[in-house]
Amino acid sequence: MSITRNTISNLVFSLSKSLSGLILIPLFVGQVGKESYGIVVLLLGIVGYAELFDLGLKPALVRNLTAEKLDQKSENEVFIAALAGSAFYFIVSIIFLVPAIFFFGARFGLPTQLVESPIIYLFVFFYLFINIVSPIFSALLISKNRFDLVNYRSSLFTILGISLTIFLVWVTDLSYYAWMIATLFSKIMELVVLVFLSKKYFPGLGIHLSLFSWKRLGSLITFGWKMLLSKWNKKIKFDSDPLVLSYFLGPASLAIYRPGSALVQSIRPIVSSMAGQLFVSASKAHRDENKKSLQFLLVSGSKFTVLAYLPIFFTFCFYGEWMINLWLGKAYQPQDIHLIYQVLVFWSLIDLFFYIEGSAYSILFGINQLDFMIKADLVVSIINIICSVILIKYFQMGILSVLIPGVIIEFFVRVGFFINTAKRIDLTYRDCIRQYFIPLITLFALLIGPVWLLSIQTFSLWIQIPIYLIALVILYPVLSWKLVLNDEERRLITGKFGRFIPFIA
């Protein structure tokens, strides 16, 4: 019941965040221009590098509270240790970011007047503080398997922040300063609500400095450093893209790169809504030494993830340019629309490979065996960014330079991670191929030909797309049900949703 409840809440959060963000792009670009929007994207990218010092305290706190049996005093000690670690993370981040923005911000494309203004440093100070403290309180709710409360709260304040940004940009000439004001206001309100909810579920929790324990902090960091390396991987591999592009091509290039990547990223939480929260269930299964449950979480969680994504993948690849033109046609030129579409296709492929990995990360998190994945991913991340710089600097391949390496590398890496995870929970290679890869490959092969043939027809897209959607609604679920899902997975879906879905009732 909790997985279903949490998944639905994650869908609500993801949809609200995605739709709000997608609405913001054309309105913001139309009001203040591509250059100003590129500055917002660049600033978020720079501030995001504070995660390089993240000690992984949020996931470590969640695992500590779920995988161990703690009394109230022990829970308080772990909480205080997590807050203390967050304070250290905040101080180091500020010491790193303020000089970085002052000395190198203009080189990466931030306006000189912004770099020399105290406003940006005040924004960074409060933005970082809230972003570093909030996850600790979120971890308390997640440890109670209340992803739904975390998600609904985030949905509300995401919509509030974006709505306020649009309003301020419309009624003032503050440009990206309007975004800063709206963002800080919504995040402060969100933190207040989060503290209130945490107090409700942990009434005995309090900030008692006398309960601080170096041993507790060391225990959190022992697990958290793996999360730290994981975030380094992400920063090096993908979040460095805006910096590389702005350095070589200028901030305006981000106004082309961002919409294509934003479309894919906007549906990512929706697709991974179930697999992404399985780490709590995996931790409990590992605690109970239930290997069969771990195997089911890996195979079935990964299947559902890929099945959720394939229709979106086909839609983006074959009808993405039409969608982008409908969305951004008034704010961008036709050549820009086509380039945004290319970014969309490359990102769609990269994400497909990530979804093939499925719930492997959650399983390894639960059994505390993330070391190999994180170290291997770090090597891949470094190779990725080196290849991107070479392509953009020496081969003048433009915006796509930061995506081509990912498309080439990620397929082999993600399949390898899935198989490695399966091996760690005693699932054989034969089981992986028979239960997971063959059903999905069969479904993909049966669908891609007809979708491609439909997309190259000469009749109007307004006729093609309804035909495509009807086929997707009727054909895709039936093929998935018959070819991909096993008896146990069918029973699970029938038990949860049978009365709502006619063909499985």
Secondary structure as GFF3:
##gff-version 3
##sequence-region A 1 505
A	DSSP	alpha_helix	2	32	.	.	.	ID=ss1
A	DSSP	alpha_helix	34	47	.	.	.	ID=ss2
A	DSSP	three_ten_helix	48	53	.	.	.	ID=ss3
A	DSSP	alpha_helix	57	67	.	.	.	ID=ss4
A	DSSP	alpha_helix	72	108	.	.	.	ID=ss5
A	DSSP	alpha_helix	112	115	.	.	.	ID=ss6
A	DSSP	alpha_helix	118	143	.	.	.	ID=ss7
A	DSSP	alpha_helix	147	171	.	.	.	ID=ss8
A	DSSP	alpha_helix	176	201	.	.	.	ID=ss9
A	DSSP	three_ten_helix	209	211	.	.	.	ID=ss10
A	DSSP	alpha_helix	214	234	.	.	.	ID=ss11
A	DSSP	pi_helix	235	239	.	.	.	ID=ss12
A	DSSP	alpha_helix	241	249	.	.	.	ID=ss13
A	DSSP	three_ten_helix	251	253	.	.	.	ID=ss14
A	DSSP	alpha_helix	254	271	.	.	.	ID=ss15
A	DSSP	three_ten_helix	275	277	.	.	.	ID=ss16
A	DSSP	alpha_helix	278	287	.	.	.	ID=ss17
A	DSSP	alpha_helix	291	328	.	.	.	ID=ss18
A	DSSP	alpha_helix	334	357	.	.	.	ID=ss19
A	DSSP	alpha_helix	360	366	.	.	.	ID=ss20
A	DSSP	alpha_helix	371	394	.	.	.	ID=ss21
A	DSSP	three_ten_helix	398	402	.	.	.	ID=ss22
A	DSSP	alpha_helix	404	424	.	.	.	ID=ss23
A	DSSP	alpha_helix	429	432	.	.	.	ID=ss24
A	DSSP	pi_helix	433	437	.	.	.	ID=ss25
A	DSSP	alpha_helix	438	455	.	.	.	ID=ss26
A	DSSP	alpha_helix	461	479	.	.	.	ID=ss27
A	DSSP	pi_helix	480	484	.	.	.	ID=ss28
A	DSSP	alpha_helix	487	497	.	.	.	ID=ss29
A	DSSP	three_ten_helix	502	504	.	.	.	ID=ss30
###
